[in-house]
Amino acid sequence: MELSEHTVVIAKVVYADGTGSKVRPAFVIALDDKVIKTYRITSQYENKSEYIKSKYFEIIDYIEAGLRKRSWIDTVQAYNIDSDKTKIRVLGYLSARDEVRLQEFLEQIE
């Protein structure tokens, strides 16, 4: 599988507070020669605040995307990954229906 926009990957993503990092699934928003811009993917949803939940996009066809459990794209903040310093593995791609739903979701929250 090839790395491109809207790819689901596994990569080391820095914590929001900058105190460390974690190898986790991420969704590629954009990429160039050096930097890959991503949203984190999480399986943690139920205990989040209503505000945070409103920024999470559910991936319905998560197995097709290469994920093992029900997951959400966290659109609260984008994260940059340095492609020269981080090992990245492609897991899969969003289904056609999830692609359409994501586009509509992003238009609503902007």
C-alpha positions in Angstrom: 0.0 0.0 0.0 1.2 3.5 -0.8 1.3 6.5 1.5 -0.9 9.2 0.3 -3.5 11.7 1.6 -6.4 10.0 3.5 -4.3 7.0 4.3 -4.6 5.3 7.7 -1.1 4.7 9.1 0.7 3.6 12.3 3.3 6.2 13.4 4.9 7.8 16.5 2.6 10.7 17.3 3.5 13.3 20.0 1.1 13.8 22.9 -1.0 17.0 22.8 0.8 18.4 25.8 4.3 17.7 24.3 5.3 15.4 27.2 6.1 12.4 25.1 4.8 10.3 22.2 3.0 7.1 21.4 3.0 4.7 18.5 -0.6 4.9 17.3 -2.9 5.0 14.3 -3.2 8.3 12.5 -5.0 9.7 9.5 -3.0 11.5 6.8 -4.4 14.9 6.0 -1.5 16.1 3.8 2.1 15.3 3.0 5.1 16.7 1.3 8.7 15.5 1.0 9.5 16.0 4.7 6.3 16.5 6.8 3.2 14.4 7.1 0.2 16.2 8.6 -2.1 13.9 10.5 -5.0 13.6 12.8 -4.8 11.0 15.6 -7.1 8.0 15.5 -8.5 6.8 18.9 -10.7 4.0 20.2 -11.5 6.1 23.3 -14.8 7.9 22.9 -17.3 7.1 25.6 -15.7 9.1 28.5 -14.9 12.2 26.5 -16.7 15.6 27.0 -19.5 16.5 24.6 -17.2 19.2 23.1 -14.5 16.6 22.3 -17.1 14.1 21.0 -18.3 16.7 18.6 -14.8 16.9 17.1 -14.5 13.1 16.7 -15.4 11.4 13.4 -16.5 7.8 13.7 -14.9 5.5 11.1 -17.8 3.1 10.3 -15.8 0.8 8.1 -12.8 0.5 10.5 -11.8 -3.0 9.4 -11.5 -1.9 5.8 -9.3 1.0 7.0 -6.9 -1.5 8.6 -8.0 -0.9 12.2 -8.9 -3.7 14.7 -11.5 -2.0 16.8 -14.2 0.8 16.5 -12.3 4.0 16.0 -12.7 7.8 15.6 -10.5 10.4 13.9 -9.7 13.1 16.4 -10.0 16.4 14.5 -9.3 18.7 17.5 -5.7 19.2 16.5 -3.5 18.2 13.5 0.0 16.8 14.2 3.1 16.9 12.0 5.2 13.8 11.6 8.8 14.2 10.3 8.9 11.5 7.6 12.7 11.3 7.8 12.8 10.6 11.5 9.7 8.4 12.0 8.9 4.9 10.8 5.5 4.9 9.2 3.4 1.8 8.2 0.3 2.1 6.0 -2.6 0.2 7.4 -5.3 1.0 4.9 -7.7 3.6 3.5 -11.1 4.9 4.4 -14.0 3.3 2.6 -15.8 5.4 -0.1 -18.7 6.1 2.3 -16.4 7.1 5.1 -14.6 9.5 2.8 -17.9 11.2 1.9 -19.0 11.3 5.5 -15.6 12.7 6.6 -15.8 15.5 4.0 -19.3 16.5 5.2 -18.2 16.3 8.8 -15.2 18.6 8.3 -17.3 21.1 6.4 -19.8 21.2 9.4 -17.2 21.7 12.1 -15.2 24.5 10.3 
